[in-house]
Amino acid sequence: MPQLNPAPWLLILLFSWLIFLTIIPPKILSHTSPNEPAHQSAEKPKTEVWTWPWY
């Protein structure tokens, strides 16, 4: 039965993983996010007490 012969399929599997692990990740990692996170300041923002008119 030829489908049980691992010789061509093992080579195809190894080459496909070689492509996935060497070529594709640098292409994906080279993209940058359009919204880069901003650094937060060290001081806390001033919050004001909100008086609820119905409370």
Backbone torsions as a table, in degrees:
resi	resn	phi	psi	omega
1	MET	NA	118.4	-173.7
2	PRO	-71.0	-24.0	-177.9
3	GLN	-71.1	-14.0	178.3
4	LEU	-90.2	-4.0	177.9
5	ASN	-78.4	112.8	-174.9
6	PRO	-81.3	-5.0	-172.6
7	ALA	-59.0	-55.8	-177.9
8	PRO	-73.7	-34.2	-175.2
9	TRP	-73.8	-33.7	177.1
10	LEU	-66.3	-40.4	178.1
11	LEU	-65.5	-41.2	177.2
12	ILE	-63.4	-42.1	178.7
13	LEU	-62.5	-45.2	-178.6
14	LEU	-66.1	-41.7	178.6
15	PHE	-67.2	-37.6	179.3
16	SER	-67.0	-40.0	176.9
17	TRP	-69.3	-33.6	175.8
18	LEU	-62.0	-41.4	177.4
19	ILE	-67.1	-44.2	-179.5
20	PHE	-62.5	-36.0	-174.4
21	LEU	-91.4	-14.6	-178.3
22	THR	-113.4	-34.8	-173.9
23	ILE	-97.4	-44.2	-171.8
24	ILE	-74.2	-43.4	-178.5
25	PRO	-58.9	-43.0	177.2
26	PRO	-62.6	-33.2	178.5
27	LYS	-67.3	-39.2	-179.7
28	ILE	-72.7	-40.6	-177.5
29	LEU	-73.5	-14.8	179.2
30	SER	-77.0	-16.5	177.3
31	HIS	-74.2	141.9	178.5
32	THR	-110.0	154.5	178.7
33	SER	-77.8	138.7	179.5
34	PRO	-70.1	-22.0	-179.6
35	ASN	-116.2	86.0	178.4
36	GLU	-70.3	140.0	-179.6
37	PRO	-67.7	139.5	-179.8
38	ALA	-93.0	148.0	177.6
39	HIS	-74.5	136.7	177.9
40	GLN	-83.7	147.6	177.9
41	SER	-76.4	160.1	-176.5
42	ALA	-74.1	-28.6	-177.7
43	GLU	-83.7	145.4	-179.8
44	LYS	-76.9	142.6	176.6
45	PRO	-69.7	144.4	-178.6
46	LYS	-77.9	124.7	177.7
47	THR	-107.7	142.7	-179.7
48	GLU	-109.3	148.6	178.5
49	VAL	-75.8	133.1	179.7
50	TRP	-104.3	117.5	-179.7
51	THR	-85.7	123.8	-179.1
52	TRP	-83.8	123.7	-175.7
53	PRO	-69.1	-22.0	-176.9
54	TRP	-99.6	4.2	-173.7
55	TYR	-96.5	NA	NA
